[in-house]
């Protein structure tokens, strides 16, 4: 863990997926703050989280759509909202999507991506949640703390 700029990590991740989004006829609508977002973390791990969330959003919009990205800052916290205008997640699947090997009603993937995202975010002292409506899309919210994080607290024995 070291101090990093979360905004730089997110911008780099957007650069990595932007061509894929363009090929799928997906517009990226981002509302990003101008100033850096310093926090303690592992850049490659956080990039893995956002790559997974962005690619899942793209897969949820096979006919094109909008991938939204908004960052809010609160006292001591930063929230990253990743939304899509895709197919949405059935309500019955919402409470299981972070479980390992759960693919729900999706026909793609191994069901490990969101589980790994959950673990990485927790190791960074944060949380991840989702809101979704069938036929309207989904919004994943990653909340991370500013400052030093005690990674041993959530590490497995």
C-alpha positions as CSV (number, residue, x, y, z in Angstrom):
1,X,0.0,0.0,0.0
2,X,1.2,3.4,-0.9
3,X,-0.2,6.8,-1.6
4,X,-1.7,7.0,-5.1
5,X,-4.0,9.2,-7.2
6,X,-7.2,7.3,-7.6
7,X,-8.2,9.8,-10.4
8,X,-5.1,8.8,-12.4
9,X,-5.9,5.1,-11.9
10,X,-9.4,5.6,-13.2
11,X,-8.3,7.8,-16.2
12,X,-5.8,5.1,-17.2
13,X,-8.4,2.4,-16.9
14,X,-10.8,4.4,-19.1
15,X,-8.1,4.8,-21.7
16,X,-7.6,1.0,-21.7
17,X,-11.3,0.2,-22.3
18,X,-12.3,3.2,-24.5
19,X,-11.7,1.5,-27.9
20,X,-13.7,-1.5,-26.8
21,X,-16.5,0.8,-25.7
22,X,-16.4,2.7,-29.0
23,X,-16.6,-0.6,-31.0
24,X,-19.7,-1.5,-29.0
25,X,-21.3,1.9,-29.7
26,X,-21.1,2.9,-26.1
27,X,-20.7,6.5,-25.1
28,X,-18.6,7.2,-22.0
29,X,-20.1,10.0,-19.9
30,X,-17.7,10.9,-17.1
31,X,-17.9,13.5,-14.4
32,X,-14.5,13.6,-12.8
33,X,-13.1,16.1,-10.4
34,X,-10.2,18.3,-11.6
35,X,-8.0,17.7,-8.6
36,X,-6.1,14.5,-7.7
37,X,-7.8,12.0,-5.3
38,X,-5.0,10.8,-3.0
39,X,-5.5,7.6,-1.0
40,X,-3.6,4.6,0.2
41,X,-3.8,1.6,-2.1
42,X,-2.3,-0.6,-4.7
43,X,-2.8,0.9,-8.1
44,X,-2.9,-2.3,-10.1
45,X,-5.5,-3.9,-7.8
46,X,-7.8,-0.8,-8.0
47,X,-7.3,-0.8,-11.8
48,X,-8.5,-4.4,-11.8
49,X,-11.6,-3.4,-9.9
50,X,-12.5,-0.6,-12.4
51,X,-11.5,-2.6,-15.4
52,X,-14.0,-5.3,-14.3
53,X,-16.8,-2.9,-13.6
54,X,-16.3,-1.0,-16.9
55,X,-16.2,-4.3,-18.9
56,X,-19.2,-5.7,-17.1
57,X,-21.1,-2.5,-18.0
58,X,-20.1,-2.8,-21.6
59,X,-21.2,-6.4,-21.7
60,X,-24.6,-5.4,-20.3
61,X,-25.2,-3.1,-23.3
62,X,-24.9,-5.4,-26.3
63,X,-26.9,-2.9,-28.5
64,X,-24.8,0.1,-27.3
65,X,-25.7,2.7,-24.6
66,X,-24.0,4.9,-22.1
67,X,-21.4,4.1,-19.5
68,X,-21.5,6.7,-16.8
69,X,-18.8,7.5,-14.4
70,X,-19.2,9.9,-11.5
71,X,-17.0,10.6,-8.5
72,X,-18.2,12.2,-5.3
73,X,-16.0,13.2,-2.4
74,X,-17.3,13.2,1.1
75,X,-15.4,13.9,4.3
76,X,-12.7,11.2,4.4
77,X,-14.3,9.2,1.6
78,X,-14.5,9.0,-2.1
79,X,-17.3,7.3,-4.0
80,X,-17.0,6.1,-7.6
81,X,-20.3,5.4,-9.3
82,X,-20.1,3.3,-12.5
83,X,-23.5,3.1,-14.3
84,X,-24.8,1.6,-17.5
85,X,-28.0,1.8,-19.5
86,X,-27.9,-2.0,-20.1
87,X,-30.1,-4.9,-19.4
88,X,-30.0,-4.7,-15.6
89,X,-29.7,-7.4,-13.0
90,X,-32.7,-9.4,-11.8
91,X,-33.6,-8.6,-8.2
92,X,-33.2,-12.2,-7.2
93,X,-29.5,-12.1,-8.2
94,X,-28.6,-8.8,-6.5
95,X,-27.8,-10.3,-3.1
96,X,-25.5,-13.0,-4.7
97,X,-23.5,-11.1,-7.3
98,X,-20.4,-10.7,-5.1
99,X,-20.4,-14.4,-4.2
100,X,-17.6,-16.5,-5.9
101,X,-18.7,-18.4,-8.9
102,X,-22.2,-16.8,-9.0
103,X,-23.1,-16.1,-12.6
104,X,-26.8,-15.5,-11.9
105,X,-28.8,-15.3,-15.1
106,X,-25.8,-14.1,-17.1
107,X,-24.5,-16.4,-19.8
108,X,-21.0,-15.0,-19.7
109,X,-18.1,-15.1,-17.3
110,X,-17.0,-17.3,-14.4
111,X,-18.7,-15.4,-11.6
112,X,-15.3,-14.5,-10.1
113,X,-14.9,-10.9,-11.3
114,X,-17.2,-9.2,-8.9
115,X,-16.1,-11.4,-6.0
116,X,-12.5,-10.4,-6.7
117,X,-13.6,-6.7,-6.9
118,X,-15.4,-7.1,-3.5
119,X,-12.2,-8.6,-1.9
120,X,-9.9,-5.9,-3.3
121,X,-12.2,-3.1,-2.2
122,X,-12.5,-4.6,1.3
123,X,-8.7,-4.9,1.5
124,X,-8.6,-1.2,0.8
125,X,-10.9,-0.5,3.7
126,X,-13.9,0.3,1.4
127,X,-17.2,-1.1,0.3
128,X,-18.9,-1.9,-3.0
129,X,-22.7,-2.0,-3.7
130,X,-25.1,-2.1,-6.5
131,X,-28.5,-0.8,-7.5
132,X,-30.2,-2.2,-10.6
133,X,-33.5,-2.3,-12.5
134,X,-34.2,-4.8,-15.3
135,X,-34.3,-3.0,-18.7
136,X,-32.9,0.2,-17.2
137,X,-29.3,-0.6,-16.2
138,X,-27.1,-0.8,-13.1
139,X,-25.0,1.4,-10.9
140,X,-22.1,0.1,-8.9
141,X,-20.7,2.3,-6.2
142,X,-17.2,1.8,-4.8
143,X,-16.5,3.7,-1.6
144,X,-12.9,4.1,-0.5
145,X,-11.4,6.0,2.5
146,X,-8.8,8.7,2.2
147,X,-5.7,8.2,4.4
148,X,-3.9,5.2,5.8
149,X,-5.7,1.9,5.6
150,X,-5.0,-1.0,8.0
151,X,-5.0,-3.9,5.4
152,X,-4.4,-6.5,8.1
153,X,-7.8,-6.0,9.6
154,X,-9.6,-7.6,6.6
155,X,-6.9,-10.0,5.5
156,X,-7.6,-13.7,5.9
157,X,-5.7,-15.5,8.6
